[in-house]
Amino acid sequence: MSERILTQPALADLAGVPARSRWVASGPIRLHALDYGGDGVPVLVLPGITSPAIAMDFVARELTGLVRPIVLDVRGRGFSDDGPSYTLEDYAADTEAVITELGLDGAVLLGHSMGARIAGLTAAKGQVALRGTVLVDPPMSGPGRGPYPTTLAAFQGQLQQARRGTDADEVARSWPRWPRREQELRARWLTSCGDDAVAETHRGFESEDFFDFWPSVPAPAVLVYGADSPVVSALGAQEAARANVGARLVEIPDAGHMVFWDNPRAGLEAVRDILRELVA
């Protein structure tokens, strides 16, 4: 069983988050989400491999007023239960359960990294009604495509560092461009991510091919990627454009894989523009 820890300082962060907790059952798995409310079109935000929901609070805040953001603690992260497995199919089934149980028909899916893969597969399956899909820097690794740029050992080292006790200054040595608050949240909340969830998801990055389902993601679909991303290379972006001609690609300058963290202004402005078009 994965060791997962939430300390009092981490829980205290929630006092400043303008969202309420929502709970959904996906089979035996209890899933937690942060619902920012409002009367706008719901946008279900799906975070990355080591990002609990609160890690995307700064993204959700920039979208309130325009849409109704709901950020999911993906299974094995944050307050959501561990799962018996962590395949893309598992994650997509969880996403369908959240949309169904919270009455989010006609939602937009907005996913980053792992979450972009989940959003893409959910949309391609077509089991729930969606208004559109926004995929931000989805891992394009897979069988015959080379490894995911960040090794599993690197992720495991980050988890161990967090559990022995880390702080924003130490996080900043790995992520110097991030806003200070996001470095602080990373230091306090990474321990909520389970070893099994991270390890199995990382294996999926290299065994489950993004391009198996990407051509079937229906329009409107937008793929956003960092100009300097090692995850979505220039060649990968070109292949994505050829494989799904109905999708639009948007490049974010001066950003790597962590698009919103690397260049918050440009990344969030681009997503707001995309969402304005989708909800018009």
N, C-alpha and C positions, 0 to 999 in steps of 0.2 A: 504494500500500500504506500502511496506517495506521502511524504511528510509535507504537510501544508500548515502554515502558521499565519495568524493575523494578530498583531500586537495591538495594545491599547492606542499607541500613537497612530497606527494605521486606521483603526476604527474611528478615531477622533477626526480624521480627514473628512469623514462623511458629513459632519456637522456643517461644513461649508459647501456641500454639493446641493444645488437646487433641484433635486429630483427625489422621487419616492420609489421605494422598492416594490417590485412586482415579482410574483412567483408563478412558475408554470411547471407542470409535470410533463416530461417527455418519457413515456413509459415509466420505469422506476426512478428515473433521474429527475431531481428537483433543480430547476434552473432559476437563477436570479437575474433580474434586469433593473436598470435605473431608467425610470420614465420621467422625462423632463416636462411632460404635459403640454397643454396648448390645444388649439382647435385646428392646427394645420394638418397636412398630410403626414401620416406616420413614416418616419425613416428609421428602420432597424439597423443599428450600427453594430458591426461584427468585428471585434478587435483581432490583433495578431497573436502569435504563438505564446508570448510571455506578457501579454497585456490584459489584466483584468479590466472590467468595465470602467472603473474610476480613472484608468490611464487615459481614456478618451473623453474625460469630462471637459477638457478645454476645447475639444472639437464640438461636442454637443452644445456647449454654451454659445458658440458662434452660429449655431443653426437654429436656436430657439427664436421664435417670432416669425421665421420663414417656414419652418416645418415643426413637427412634434418628434424630437429625437428620443429613441429608446435604445439604450446601450446594453448589450447582453454580456453577462459573465459566461463565457463559453465553458462547457463542461470541463472540470478539472482546474478551473481558475476562479478567483474571487470567492463568492459565496455559493457558487453552483457545486453540485455534487461531483465527485469523481465518476468516471464511467467505466464500465467493463472493457470498453474499447474506444478508440479515437480515430475512426476512419472518416473520410469525407462524407460518406453516406450517413454515418452517425450524426455528424455535425449538421448536415442538411436536414435530417429528420428532426433534430432539435429546433432548427430554425422554423421549419413548418409548424411545429407544435406551438412555438411562441406566437407566430402570426395567427394561428387558428384560435388559441386559447385567449389571447388578448384582443381578438377582433380587429386585427390589423390588415384586413383585406384591402388591396390597393396600395400597400406600402411600397416604399422604395427601399431596396437593400443597398447599404453602403458598407463595404468591407475593406479592411486594410490587411495586406499580407495574407496570413492564413485565413483571415476573415473574408478577403477577396475571393479566395478559392471557394469558400463555403457559399458565398453569395452567388458565384457563378454556377455552381452545381445546383443550388436550390432553384435558380431561375431556369436552368436548362431542363430540370425535371418537370416543371410546369404543374406542380401539384397544388400551388397556392397562387392566388391572384396578386400580381405585382404591377406597379406603375412604371418601374424601371430598375436598373441595376447599375451601381457605380463600383467598379473594382479598382482599388488603389494598390498598385505595385504587387500584383499576385505572383507568388513563386512560380516560375516557368520551368523549373527543374523537373525531372521525371526520368523514366527508363530511357537510356540511350542519350540523355541530354546533359549529362554531367551532374556533379553534386550541387546541393544548395550551398551558396557561398559561405554561410556561417555553419561551422561544424557542430555536431551534437556535443562534443567535448567542450566547446566554447559555451554553449547554453548551460551545460551542467556545471561548469565553473562559475557562471554567473549566479546560478541557484545556490551553490555552496557558499559563495561570497555573501549573498543576502542572508542566509541562515546563520552564519557565524556573526552577523552584524555588520552592516555597511551604512554609509551616509551619502548625502548628495555630492560631497566632494569626491568621494571614490567613484561614484557613478559618472561624474563629470570627466573623469580621466578617460573613460570609454566613449562618452557621449558629450563632448565639450560644447557642441552647438545648441543643445537642448535648452529651453527655458528653465530657470532655476526650479520653479514649482514642479515641473515634470521630472527633473532629476530627483527631487525629494520624494515624489510619489513612487518613482521606480524603486528607490531605496527601501521604502516602507512596505510596498505591496508585492514585490516580486516573490516573496515567500508564500503568497497565496496560490502560486502556480505549482502543480504537481509534477513530480519527476516523470511518471508514466505518461501524463498528458503531453509533456514536452517531447519525450523520447519517441513516442508513437507518432506524434504529429510530424516530427522531423523525418522519421522514416517514410511517412506518407509523402513528404515533399519530393522524395526520390523514387517512390514506387507508384504513385498515382499521378498520371500525366494530365496537366492542366489542359492540354490541347485535345484530350479525349472529349471534353464537354464544352470547351469554349466556343467552337463553331455553332453549337446549339443554343447558346444564350440569346434569347430573343431581343429584338429592339424594343424600346430604346435601351441601349447598353453603352456605357462609357468606361474606357480603361484609362486611368490616370497613372502616370509613372514619373519617377524622378529622373531628371536628365543625367544624373551621375549614379544611378542605381546599378549595383552589381546583380540585382535580382531580375530586373527587366532591362536587358541590354538593348542596344540599338537594333541588333539583329532580331532579338526576341520581339520587340515592338513591331518590326516589319512583318514578322511571321504572324503575329496576332492580327495585324491589319488585313493580311491576305486571308487568314482563316475565318474571319467573321467580318464580312464586308459591310454588314449593317451596323457595326459598332463604330463609335467615334473614339479616337485616341487623343489624349491631352497630356502634353509634356510639361512638367513643373521645373523651371530652371533652378540651379543652385540647390538641388535636393538629391539625396541618395534614396535608399530604400525607405527610411523613416521620414516620409514626405512631410507630414504635418509637423513633425518635431524639427526637422532640418530647416524648413522654410515655411513657418506657420502662415505668414501673411499671404504668400502666393498660393500655397496649397489650399488654405481655407477659402480664399477668394475664388479660386477655380471651382471648388466644390459647391459653394453658394451659387455661383452662376449656373452650374449644371443643374442644381436642384430647382432653381427658379424656372428653368425651361421645363423640367419634368413635372412640376406641380402646376404650371400655368393652365 
